[in-house]
């Protein structure tokens, strides 16, 4: 999924959230424990959130080019 850098700059909180979620997923993937059985669901939900945030930025990019 390609999102223009301009959209990330225009919406820095969303860009930061994406980066933080990616970091959290990497951390959970590397963790030796399963966070009380919530690890897989947390990773799945975080990845879905990343996807949705990128789609939101893509949408704004399309709207901003009109």
C-alpha positions as CSV (number, residue, x, y, z in Angstrom):
1,X,0.0,0.0,0.0
2,X,1.5,3.3,-1.1
3,X,0.7,6.5,0.7
4,X,2.2,9.7,-0.5
5,X,4.7,11.3,1.9
6,X,2.7,14.5,1.6
7,X,-0.3,12.8,3.3
8,X,1.9,11.6,6.1
9,X,3.2,15.2,6.6
10,X,-0.3,16.6,6.5
11,X,-1.5,14.1,9.1
12,X,1.4,13.5,11.4
13,X,-0.6,12.0,14.2
14,X,-1.8,9.2,11.9
15,X,1.7,8.7,10.5
16,X,3.0,8.5,14.1
17,X,0.2,6.0,15.1
18,X,1.2,3.8,12.2
19,X,4.9,3.8,13.2
20,X,4.0,3.1,16.9
21,X,1.7,0.2,15.9
22,X,4.4,-1.3,13.7
23,X,6.9,-1.0,16.6
24,X,4.4,-2.6,19.0
25,X,3.8,-5.5,16.5
26,X,7.5,-6.1,16.2
27,X,7.9,-6.0,20.0
28,X,5.1,-8.5,20.5
29,X,6.4,-10.8,17.7
30,X,9.8,-10.9,19.4
31,X,8.4,-11.3,22.9
32,X,8.9,-14.7,24.5
33,X,5.5,-14.7,26.2
34,X,2.0,-14.5,25.0
35,X,0.7,-11.6,27.1
36,X,-1.8,-13.7,28.9
37,X,-3.1,-15.2,25.7
38,X,-3.7,-11.9,24.0
39,X,-0.6,-11.7,21.8
40,X,-2.0,-13.2,18.6
41,X,-5.3,-11.1,18.7
42,X,-3.3,-7.9,19.6
43,X,-1.0,-8.4,16.6
44,X,-3.9,-9.1,14.3
45,X,-5.8,-6.1,15.6
46,X,-2.8,-3.9,15.3
47,X,-2.1,-5.0,11.8
48,X,-5.7,-4.3,10.9
49,X,-5.5,-0.8,12.5
50,X,-2.3,-0.1,10.4
51,X,-4.2,-1.2,7.2
52,X,-7.2,1.1,8.1
53,X,-5.0,4.1,8.9
54,X,-3.1,3.7,5.6
55,X,-6.4,3.4,3.8
56,X,-7.5,6.6,5.5
57,X,-4.4,8.4,4.3
58,X,-4.9,7.0,0.8
59,X,-8.4,8.3,0.7
60,X,-7.3,11.8,1.9
61,X,-4.6,11.7,-0.8
62,X,-7.2,11.0,-3.5
63,X,-9.5,13.8,-2.2
64,X,-6.7,16.3,-1.9
65,X,-5.7,15.8,-5.5
66,X,-9.1,16.7,-6.8
